[in-house]
Amino acid sequence: MSINILGPLQPKCGDVELLLPGKKLRCILALLALRAGDEVRRDELIEELDLMRTTGNATNALHAHMTRLRRWLNAQCEGQNILQSVNSGYRLNVDGSAVDAHRFRVDVEQALALSPSVPSVVETMLANALGLWRGDALVDTCDGPLAAAAADELHQMRTTAREVLLDAWIVLERDQQVIVNARRFITNDPFNERMRAQLITALKRQGRHAEAYESYYQAERMFNDELGINPSRNLRNALVDLH
């Protein structure tokens, strides 16, 4: 079995994509996938699902949910014993490599360890890692504290991966790739000054000075209007060669 959470929840058995009904069951499966091979405690699941507030007996309610999830998993992937009860909680009996978020994290950490010494390798690793994303992490599961913290961590790592990928392309002089992708990344992360500086750098190197100026002044207007501040010195310095 494999489980993708970098976007809408996407469990698969072999190559067959499965549909798991019920938001609570999707939430439980996503949390178990985040800790693939490790225990998620019952009290953590009860808090994540808000069962103390919404049910008369949170322990019984959780047990009922887990029973339904186990039956569904056994029906979809017969004989794999995927959901296991352990100590004070539950464990998903799959390897971390079966979960896209784990593969993404490993690939990014390895790429960052190599950066900036081998930009061509870093570029390949980060492009592949970012290609695992199909939308925001855990977007259709739950919004409890565990899921929120995990999604925030994954999104921060995605931002770092994007920044380092743009740096690798700059070193490799792939300015058009920087321009196209920096603009796409900035759409999702409009206050990211590093990406805006990388965009300006690539535009300057292609001789597109008017676009570089406009990119800076667009950022300046947005920072002033939305945050009431001016861009940082680092972003202002990106224009220095144009003066």
C-alpha positions as CSV (number, residue, x, y, z in Angstrom):
1,M,0.0,0.0,0.0
2,S,1.1,3.6,-0.6
3,I,-0.4,6.8,0.7
4,N,0.0,10.3,-0.7
5,I,-0.8,13.3,1.4
6,L,0.9,16.1,-0.5
7,G,-2.4,17.2,-1.8
8,P,-5.8,15.4,-1.4
9,L,-5.5,12.1,0.4
10,Q,-4.6,9.4,-2.2
11,P,-4.3,5.9,-0.8
12,K,-3.4,3.2,-3.3
13,C,-3.1,-0.6,-3.2
14,G,-0.7,-1.5,-6.0
15,D,-1.5,0.9,-8.8
16,V,-5.2,1.1,-7.9
17,E,-6.3,4.4,-6.3
18,L,-8.7,3.9,-3.5
19,L,-11.6,6.1,-2.2
20,L,-11.8,6.3,1.6
21,P,-15.2,7.7,2.7
22,G,-15.6,9.9,5.7
23,K,-13.4,12.8,6.8
24,K,-12.6,11.3,10.2
25,L,-11.3,8.1,8.6
26,R,-9.2,10.1,6.1
27,C,-7.8,12.2,9.0
28,I,-6.8,9.0,10.9
29,L,-5.2,7.4,7.9
30,A,-3.3,10.6,7.1
31,L,-2.0,10.9,10.7
32,L,-0.9,7.3,10.7
33,A,0.8,7.8,7.3
34,L,2.7,10.8,8.7
35,R,4.3,8.4,11.3
36,A,4.4,5.4,9.0
37,G,5.8,2.5,11.0
38,D,5.6,4.4,14.3
39,E,2.8,4.6,16.9
40,V,0.2,7.3,17.1
41,R,-1.3,7.4,20.6
42,R,-5.0,7.1,21.2
43,D,-5.1,10.3,23.2
44,E,-3.5,12.1,20.2
45,L,-6.1,10.8,17.9
46,I,-8.9,11.7,20.3
47,E,-7.7,15.3,20.5
48,E,-7.1,15.5,16.7
49,L,-10.7,14.3,16.0
50,D,-12.1,16.5,18.8
51,L,-13.9,13.4,20.2
52,M,-14.0,14.6,23.8
53,R,-16.3,17.5,22.8
54,T,-18.4,15.8,20.1
55,T,-19.0,12.3,21.7
56,G,-20.2,11.0,25.0
57,N,-17.4,8.4,25.2
58,A,-14.3,9.4,23.2
59,T,-12.5,6.1,23.7
60,N,-15.4,4.0,22.4
61,A,-15.9,6.5,19.5
62,L,-12.2,6.2,18.5
63,H,-12.4,2.4,18.7
64,A,-15.4,2.4,16.4
65,H,-13.6,4.6,13.9
66,M,-10.5,2.4,14.0
67,T,-12.6,-0.8,13.5
68,R,-14.2,0.8,10.4
69,L,-10.7,1.8,9.1
70,R,-9.3,-1.6,9.7
71,R,-12.1,-3.3,7.9
72,W,-11.8,-1.0,4.9
73,L,-8.0,-1.5,4.7
74,N,-8.4,-5.3,5.0
75,A,-11.0,-5.2,2.2
76,Q,-8.9,-3.1,-0.1
77,C,-5.5,-4.7,0.6
78,E,-6.3,-8.3,1.7
79,G,-3.7,-10.0,3.8
80,Q,-1.4,-7.1,4.4
81,N,-2.3,-6.4,8.1
82,I,-1.8,-2.7,7.5
83,L,-3.4,-1.3,10.7
84,Q,-1.9,-2.6,13.9
85,S,-2.8,-2.0,17.6
86,V,0.3,-1.3,19.6
87,N,0.8,-0.3,23.3
88,S,-1.4,2.8,23.8
89,G,-2.2,3.5,20.2
90,Y,-2.0,2.3,16.6
91,R,0.6,1.9,13.9
92,L,0.4,1.8,10.1
93,N,2.4,-1.2,9.0
94,V,4.0,0.4,5.9
95,D,7.5,1.6,5.2
96,G,8.1,5.4,5.2
97,S,9.0,5.2,1.5
98,A,5.3,4.3,0.8
99,V,4.3,7.8,1.9
100,D,5.0,10.7,-0.5
101,A,5.7,13.2,2.4
102,H,8.4,10.9,3.8
103,R,10.1,10.6,0.3
104,F,9.8,14.4,-0.1
105,R,11.5,15.1,3.2
106,V,14.3,12.6,2.6
107,D,15.0,13.9,-0.9
108,V,15.1,17.5,0.2
109,E,17.3,16.9,3.2
110,Q,19.8,15.0,0.9
111,A,19.7,17.8,-1.7
112,L,20.3,20.5,1.0
113,A,23.3,18.5,2.2
114,L,24.8,18.6,-1.3
115,S,24.0,22.2,-2.0
116,P,25.6,24.3,-3.4
117,S,28.6,22.1,-4.3
118,V,26.9,20.0,-7.0
119,P,24.0,22.1,-8.5
120,S,23.1,19.7,-11.3
121,V,22.5,16.9,-8.8
122,V,20.7,19.2,-6.4
123,E,18.5,20.5,-9.3
124,T,17.5,17.0,-10.3
125,M,16.7,15.9,-6.7
126,L,14.7,19.0,-5.8
127,A,12.7,19.0,-9.1
128,N,11.8,15.3,-8.5
129,A,10.9,16.0,-4.8
130,L,8.7,19.0,-5.7
131,G,7.0,17.0,-8.4
132,L,5.4,14.9,-5.7
133,W,3.1,17.7,-4.7
134,R,-0.4,17.8,-6.1
135,G,-1.8,20.6,-3.9
136,D,-1.4,21.7,-0.3
137,A,-0.5,19.0,2.2
138,L,-3.3,17.3,4.1
139,V,-5.8,19.6,2.4
140,D,-8.8,17.3,2.7
141,T,-8.2,15.5,6.0
142,C,-8.3,17.4,9.3
143,D,-7.2,20.6,10.9
144,G,-6.3,19.5,14.4
145,P,-3.0,20.4,16.0
146,L,-1.0,17.4,14.7
147,A,-2.2,17.9,11.1
148,A,-1.7,21.6,11.3
149,A,1.8,21.3,12.6
150,A,2.8,18.7,10.0
151,A,1.3,20.6,7.1
152,D,3.1,23.8,8.2
153,E,6.4,21.9,8.4
154,L,5.9,20.4,5.0
155,H,5.0,23.7,3.5
156,Q,8.1,25.4,5.0
157,M,10.3,22.6,3.6
158,R,8.6,23.1,0.2
159,T,9.5,26.8,0.3
160,T,13.1,26.0,1.1
161,A,13.2,23.4,-1.7
162,R,11.9,26.0,-4.2
163,E,14.4,28.6,-3.1
164,V,17.4,26.2,-3.3
165,L,16.1,24.9,-6.7
166,L,16.1,28.5,-8.1
167,D,19.6,29.0,-6.7
168,A,20.8,25.9,-8.5
169,W,19.2,27.0,-11.8
170,I,20.9,30.4,-11.4
171,V,24.3,28.7,-10.9
172,L,23.6,26.6,-13.9
173,E,22.6,29.7,-15.9
174,R,19.1,28.4,-16.6
175,D,17.6,31.9,-16.3
176,Q,14.4,31.2,-18.3
177,Q,13.6,28.3,-15.9
178,V,14.2,30.7,-13.0
179,I,11.9,33.3,-14.4
180,V,9.0,30.9,-15.2
181,N,9.1,29.0,-12.0
182,A,9.9,32.0,-9.7
183,R,6.8,33.7,-10.9
184,R,4.8,30.5,-10.3
185,F,6.2,30.1,-6.8
186,I,5.7,33.7,-5.9
187,T,2.0,33.3,-6.8
188,N,1.8,30.9,-3.8
189,D,4.2,32.8,-1.6
190,P,3.9,36.5,-2.5
191,F,5.9,37.8,0.5
192,N,9.0,35.6,-0.2
193,E,11.7,38.2,-0.8
194,R,14.4,35.6,-1.7
195,M,12.3,34.3,-4.6
196,R,11.6,37.8,-5.8
197,A,15.4,38.6,-5.7
198,Q,16.1,35.4,-7.7
199,L,13.5,36.5,-10.3
200,I,15.1,39.9,-10.6
201,T,18.6,38.4,-10.9
202,A,17.5,36.1,-13.8
203,L,15.7,39.0,-15.5
204,K,18.8,41.2,-15.3
205,R,21.0,38.4,-16.8
206,Q,18.6,38.2,-19.8
207,G,18.8,41.9,-20.3
208,R,15.1,42.3,-19.4
209,H,15.7,45.4,-17.2
210,A,12.3,46.9,-17.5
211,E,10.7,43.6,-16.2
212,A,13.2,43.5,-13.4
213,Y,12.3,47.0,-12.4
214,E,8.6,46.3,-12.6
215,S,9.1,43.1,-10.5
216,Y,10.8,45.1,-7.8
217,Y,8.2,47.9,-7.7
218,Q,5.4,45.5,-7.7
219,A,6.9,43.9,-4.6
220,E,7.4,47.3,-3.0
221,R,3.8,48.3,-3.6
222,M,2.5,45.0,-2.2
223,F,4.7,45.2,0.9
224,N,3.6,48.8,1.5
225,D,-0.1,48.2,1.0
226,E,-0.3,44.8,2.8
227,L,2.3,45.1,5.5
228,G,3.0,48.8,5.8
229,I,6.8,48.2,5.3
230,N,9.4,48.5,2.6
231,P,11.2,45.6,1.1
232,S,14.4,44.5,2.8
233,R,17.9,45.6,1.9
234,N,18.5,42.2,0.3
235,L,15.7,42.7,-2.2
236,R,16.7,46.3,-2.9
237,N,20.2,45.1,-3.5
238,A,18.9,42.9,-6.3
239,L,18.5,46.0,-8.4
240,V,21.9,47.4,-7.7
241,D,23.4,46.5,-11.2
242,L,20.5,48.3,-12.9
243,H,21.3,51.7,-11.5
